[in-house]
Amino acid sequence: MRVLRDIIGIEVLNSEIKVIGTVKDVNIDTATNSIQSLIVKEKSENKNGIFNKNKETDTIIPFEMINCIGDKIILKQTIDEALSIINEL
């Protein structure tokens, strides 16, 4: 699907326009051919004070949390707000 190839690799920004990662994959509902969620490769800094390495994690962002898709994908909330909503589900 051409649209999916265009989305994978796009930077994802939170509502404060801070980069949280890039789209790694997309979950599709094959019955309706609609996007259900994005799998985002998120970089988070390891702040243990001994090693200052970057750790990559994957985060699933439901499509309902996306504000707009263009050259960048912008979320309706910050990633912390979005993750807290996801964890409540």
Kinemage of the C-alpha trace (Angstrom):
@kinemage 1
@onewidth
@group {chain A} dominant
@subgroup {mainchain}
@vectorlist {calphas} color= white
{ca met a 1} P 0.000 0.000 0.000
{ca arg a 2} L 1.575 3.284 -1.131
{ca val a 3} L 0.240 5.364 1.767
{ca leu a 4} L 1.848 3.026 4.296
{ca arg a 5} L 5.241 3.300 2.621
{ca asp a 6} L 4.896 7.084 2.820
{ca ile a 7} L 4.084 7.008 6.564
{ca ile a 8} L 6.868 4.648 7.677
{ca gly a 9} L 9.934 6.671 8.645
{ca ile a 10} L 8.088 9.952 9.310
{ca glu a 11} L 8.999 11.785 12.523
{ca val a 12} L 6.322 11.840 15.226
{ca leu a 13} L 5.963 14.983 17.338
{ca asn a 14} L 3.945 15.512 20.491
{ca ser a 15} L 1.615 18.472 21.000
{ca glu a 16} L 4.566 20.546 22.258
{ca ile a 17} L 6.326 19.884 18.904
{ca lys a 18} L 9.031 17.720 20.499
{ca val a 19} L 10.260 14.741 18.475
{ca ile a 20} L 9.358 11.474 20.166
{ca gly a 21} L 10.493 9.076 17.432
{ca thr a 22} L 9.820 7.783 13.937
{ca val a 23} L 7.104 5.524 12.564
{ca lys a 24} L 8.398 1.956 12.405
{ca asp a 25} L 5.196 0.180 11.336
{ca val a 26} L 1.435 0.642 10.963
{ca asn a 27} L -1.423 -1.543 12.255
{ca ile a 28} L -4.265 -1.816 9.718
{ca asp a 29} L -7.810 -3.101 10.142
{ca thr a 30} L -8.048 -5.229 7.000
{ca ala a 31} L -11.853 -5.347 7.144
{ca thr a 32} L -12.158 -1.566 6.819
{ca asn a 33} L -8.703 -0.756 5.342
{ca ser a 34} L -8.234 1.881 8.031
{ca ile a 35} L -5.218 2.687 10.173
{ca gln a 36} L -5.698 1.512 13.770
{ca ser a 37} L -2.365 2.553 15.269
{ca leu a 38} L 1.224 3.518 14.566
{ca ile a 39} L 4.231 1.713 15.994
{ca val a 40} L 6.778 4.395 16.819
{ca lys a 41} L 10.458 3.770 17.482
{ca glu a 42} L 10.988 6.086 20.433
{ca lys a 43} L 14.361 7.167 21.803
{ca ser a 44} L 14.552 7.648 25.533
{ca glu a 45} L 17.678 8.628 27.386
{ca asn a 46} L 18.982 6.290 30.078
{ca lys a 47} L 19.587 8.590 33.052
{ca asn a 48} L 21.273 6.240 35.510
{ca gly a 49} L 24.281 8.535 35.917
{ca ile a 50} L 26.818 5.817 35.069
{ca phe a 51} L 26.171 5.126 31.402
{ca asn a 52} L 24.645 7.825 29.255
{ca lys a 53} L 23.464 5.518 26.452
{ca asn a 54} L 20.338 5.866 24.344
{ca lys a 55} L 17.784 3.088 24.512
{ca glu a 56} L 15.263 2.569 21.718
{ca thr a 57} L 11.773 1.382 22.580
{ca asp a 58} L 8.632 0.854 20.515
{ca thr a 59} L 5.433 2.652 21.449
{ca ile a 60} L 1.987 1.960 19.992
{ca ile a 61} L 0.076 5.182 19.285
{ca pro a 62} L -3.674 4.705 18.612
{ca phe a 63} L -4.867 6.555 15.515
{ca glu a 64} L -7.329 8.564 17.624
{ca met a 65} L -4.367 10.309 19.307
{ca ile a 66} L -3.072 11.727 16.017
{ca asn a 67} L -3.832 15.375 15.317
{ca cys a 68} L -2.490 15.541 11.746
{ca ile a 69} L -0.312 13.690 9.234
{ca gly a 70} L 1.847 15.577 6.749
{ca asp a 71} L 5.619 15.925 6.483
{ca lys a 72} L 5.524 15.146 10.229
{ca ile a 73} L 2.920 13.430 12.400
{ca ile a 74} L 1.651 15.563 15.281
{ca leu a 75} L -0.114 14.051 18.295
{ca lys a 76} L -3.010 15.627 20.172
{ca gln a 77} L -1.166 15.253 23.505
{ca thr a 78} L 2.356 14.977 24.855
{ca ile a 79} L 3.706 11.428 24.813
{ca asp a 80} L 3.453 11.199 28.625
{ca glu a 81} L -0.247 12.155 28.505
{ca ala a 82} L -0.823 9.709 25.663
{ca leu a 83} L 0.965 6.870 27.466
{ca ser a 84} L -0.992 7.471 30.662
{ca ile a 85} L -4.255 7.245 28.683
{ca ile a 86} L -3.072 4.038 26.988
{ca asn a 87} L -2.065 2.494 30.337
{ca glu a 88} L -5.522 3.259 31.756
{ca leu a 89} L -7.190 1.241 28.968
